[in-house]
Amino acid sequence: MTNLTETLNWDQLFAATQETIYMTSISVVVTFILGLLLGLLLFLTDEGNIWQSKMVHIIIAGFVNIFRSIPFIILIVLLIPFTKLLVGSMLGANAALPALIIGAAPFYARMVEIALREIDKGVIEASQSMGATHGHIIFKVLIPESLPALISGITVTAISLVSFTAMAGVIGAGGLGHFAYLEGFQRNRPMITLIATVAVLILVFIIQFIGDYFTKKTDKR
């Protein structure tokens, strides 16, 4: 134990944890916004809904399916030119954000679409019969009615993003993944890798607890 405390740099562990929280929090916020937008468009442009458009639906669904299907580690490599153009480097926490967002937003969009499909059609039809505008239906009916499922979905997505940051860390994005790989694996110090893993698990448990709390608070059933 003494050897462990001597070799473990607590400042580095703390900094790596901060980087993971930074990457996760920024990507979760942007993913929630983009995923909600894409999910709404997928639902509203589908057959029988208020913005029905087969062509628009096919285009959005194709975009979502393509980026949802690409393994994250491959997506990072594919986006290197775009990341360099946007951020100026492929190293560091900021450089991981484009891949994190582009990888997670389509995944969350599908979860949003599923949540919206669970809403009773009668509620939407009742709003339409009362003369509700499209904006009213979206912001006063669809989103409030599906809110518990939306929160549950973003919780699952956030946990996935934590694991994505760990993968991004292996190629230099920073965070606990980078710390575990560089300080633990490459230097043959398995206890360091284990400690970084425990730190990731603690973050996941915290995210799950917060997500479960707000899901229950917003569930009207």
C-alpha positions in Angstrom: 0.0 0.0 0.0 2.9 2.3 0.8 4.4 1.7 -2.6 1.1 2.5 -4.2 0.8 5.8 -2.5 4.3 6.6 -3.5 3.8 5.8 -7.2 0.3 7.2 -7.6 0.3 10.9 -8.5 -2.9 12.1 -6.9 -2.7 15.5 -8.7 -2.6 13.6 -12.0 -5.6 11.4 -11.0 -7.6 14.5 -9.9 -6.7 16.3 -13.2 -7.7 13.2 -15.2 -11.0 13.0 -13.4 -11.7 16.7 -14.1 -11.0 16.2 -17.8 -13.3 13.2 -17.9 -16.1 15.2 -16.2 -15.4 18.1 -18.5 -15.6 16.0 -21.7 -18.7 14.1 -20.4 -20.6 17.2 -19.2 -20.1 19.2 -22.4 -20.9 16.3 -24.7 -24.0 15.4 -22.7 -25.4 18.9 -22.9 -24.8 19.2 -26.7 -25.9 15.6 -27.3 -29.2 16.2 -25.4 -29.9 19.3 -27.6 -28.9 17.7 -30.9 -30.4 14.3 -30.1 -33.7 15.9 -29.0 -33.9 17.9 -32.2 -33.1 14.9 -34.4 -35.4 12.6 -32.5 -38.3 15.1 -32.8 -37.7 15.4 -36.5 -37.6 11.6 -36.9 -40.9 11.3 -35.1 -42.7 14.4 -36.6 -41.7 13.6 -40.2 -42.8 10.0 -40.0 -46.0 8.8 -41.7 -49.1 10.0 -39.9 -47.5 12.8 -37.9 -47.8 16.6 -38.2 -44.7 17.2 -40.3 -45.1 14.1 -42.4 -42.4 14.0 -45.1 -41.1 10.8 -46.5 -38.0 12.3 -48.1 -36.9 14.3 -45.0 -37.5 11.3 -42.8 -35.4 9.1 -45.0 -32.5 11.6 -45.0 -32.6 12.1 -41.2 -33.0 8.4 -40.5 -30.1 7.6 -42.9 -27.8 10.1 -41.1 -28.7 8.7 -37.7 -28.3 5.1 -38.7 -24.9 5.7 -40.3 -23.3 7.5 -37.4 -25.0 5.3 -34.8 -23.5 2.2 -36.4 -19.8 3.4 -36.7 -17.7 2.0 -33.8 -16.5 4.9 -31.7 -12.8 4.2 -32.0 -13.1 4.2 -35.8 -15.2 7.4 -35.7 -12.4 9.2 -33.8 -10.0 8.3 -36.6 -12.4 9.2 -39.4 -13.0 12.6 -37.8 -9.3 13.5 -37.3 -9.3 16.0 -40.3 -12.5 17.6 -39.1 -11.3 17.8 -35.5 -8.0 19.4 -36.5 -9.9 21.9 -38.6 -12.3 22.7 -35.8 -10.1 22.5 -32.7 -6.6 22.8 -34.2 -5.3 19.6 -32.7 -6.3 15.9 -32.2 -4.9 15.8 -28.7 -6.6 17.0 -25.5 -10.0 17.1 -24.0 -11.5 19.5 -26.5 -10.3 17.4 -29.4 -12.4 14.5 -28.2 -15.7 16.5 -28.1 -16.6 16.4 -31.9 -16.3 12.6 -32.0 -18.1 12.2 -28.6 -21.0 14.4 -29.8 -21.3 13.0 -33.3 -21.1 9.5 -31.9 -23.7 10.0 -29.1 -26.3 12.4 -30.6 -27.7 9.9 -33.2 -27.8 7.2 -30.5 -29.8 9.5 -28.3 -32.0 10.6 -31.2 -33.3 7.0 -31.6 -34.1 6.9 -27.9 -36.0 10.2 -28.2 -38.0 8.8 -31.1 -38.8 5.6 -29.2 -39.9 7.8 -26.2 -42.2 9.9 -28.4 -43.8 6.8 -30.0 -44.9 5.7 -26.5 -47.1 8.7 -26.1 -50.8 8.0 -26.4 -52.0 9.2 -29.8 -55.2 10.3 -28.2 -53.4 13.1 -26.3 -51.9 14.5 -29.5 -55.2 14.3 -31.4 -57.0 16.0 -28.5 -54.5 18.9 -28.6 -55.0 19.2 -32.4 -58.8 19.2 -32.1 -58.5 22.1 -29.6 -56.6 24.1 -32.2 -53.1 23.7 -30.7 -50.3 25.0 -32.8 -47.4 22.7 -33.8 -45.1 24.5 -31.3 -47.7 24.0 -28.6 -47.9 20.3 -29.4 -44.2 19.9 -29.3 -43.4 21.9 -26.1 -46.6 21.4 -24.2 -47.5 17.8 -25.1 -44.7 15.7 -26.7 -41.8 16.8 -24.5 -43.6 16.9 -21.1 -45.3 13.6 -21.8 -42.1 11.8 -22.7 -39.9 13.6 -20.2 -39.2 10.6 -17.9 -38.1 8.5 -20.9 -36.0 11.4 -22.2 -34.2 11.7 -18.9 -33.7 7.9 -18.7 -32.4 8.0 -22.2 -29.9 10.8 -21.6 -28.7 9.0 -18.5 -27.9 5.9 -20.5 -26.2 8.0 -23.1 -24.2 9.9 -20.5 -22.9 6.6 -19.1 -21.9 5.5 -22.7 -20.1 8.8 -23.1 -18.0 8.1 -20.0 -16.8 4.9 -21.6 -16.3 6.8 -24.9 -14.0 9.3 -23.1 -12.0 6.4 -21.8 -11.5 5.1 -25.4 -10.7 8.6 -26.6 -8.1 8.9 -23.8 -6.1 6.0 -25.3 -5.3 8.1 -28.3 -4.4 11.2 -26.4 -7.7 12.9 -25.5 -6.8 13.0 -21.8 -9.0 12.0 -18.9 -9.1 8.8 -16.9 -8.7 6.6 -20.0 -5.5 8.3 -20.9 -4.3 8.2 -17.3 -5.0 4.4 -17.0 -3.3 3.7 -20.3 -0.3 5.9 -19.9 0.4 5.6 -16.1 -1.0 2.2 -15.6 -0.8 -0.1 -18.6 2.3 1.3 -20.4 4.3 1.5 -17.1 3.1 -2.0 -16.0 1.4 -0.7 -12.9 -2.0 -2.6 -12.8 -3.0 -1.0 -9.5 -3.0 2.4 -11.2 -5.2 1.1 -13.9 -7.5 -0.4 -11.3 -7.8 2.9 -9.4 -8.6 4.8 -12.7 -11.3 2.1 -13.4 -12.8 2.6 -9.9 -12.9 6.4 -10.5 -14.8 5.8 -13.8 -17.2 3.4 -12.0 -17.8 6.1 -9.3 -18.7 8.6 -12.0 -21.0 6.1 -13.7 -22.8 5.4 -10.3 -23.2 9.1 -9.7 -24.7 9.7 -13.2 -27.1 6.8 -12.7 -28.2 8.0 -9.3 -28.9 11.5 -10.6 -30.7 10.1 -13.7 -32.9 7.8 -11.7 -33.8 10.5 -9.2 -35.0 12.9 -11.9 -36.7 10.2 -13.9 -38.8 9.3 -10.8 -39.5 13.0 -10.0 -40.9 13.6 -13.5 -42.9 10.4 -13.8 -46.6 11.2 -13.3 -47.7 7.5 -13.2 
